[in-house]
């Protein structure tokens, strides 16, 4: 799992946080992206989402 903080270059104030998770079961891969605006991302909820996505693979 990894995270990216992207600062805006426009005059509009704000920021985005993007979390990425990658899981694999055999030859099948799941990629999960989670975006959080204005606040810190909810890492525990993101981890559960990634686990749920990987568990739905074969």
N, C-alpha and C positions, 0 to 999 in steps of 0.2 A: 504494500500500500504506500501511497505517497501523497503529498499535498503540494499545491501551487498557490501562491499568493500573487494576484495580478493587480498592480496599481493602474488606475486609469490615467490616461494622458490627456483627457478632455478637461475642460474647466468645471464640469459637473463633479461635485465631491462624492466619494464613495469608493468601495473596493469590493472585489469578489474573491471568495476562497473556493477553490476546486479541489476535491479529494478524488483520487482515482484508486480503484482496487481491481486487481486481476487475480482470477482464480482459475484453476485448471483441473479437469478430471479426464485423464487419458488424453485424447486428441481434441477434446472440446474445451474451449476457453470462454470465460465470462469476463467482461469488462464493465465495471460500474463507475459512473461519474456522479458525484454529489456536489451541488453548488450551494454556497451559503453567502448571502448578501448582508452586509452591515454588521454581522455578529460572528463570533467564533463558531466554526462548524461543530456540530455535535458528534464527536469522534466515536463514542460508544454506540450510538445509533447507526452510524455509518458502518462500523465493523459488523454489526448484526445484519445489516442489509447485504453486505458482501457475503457473509456466511450463508444467508438465506439463498442468494443467487447461486452460489457454488453448490449448495445442497440440492438445488433443483436440477443440476446437471445429472447426467446418468451415473 
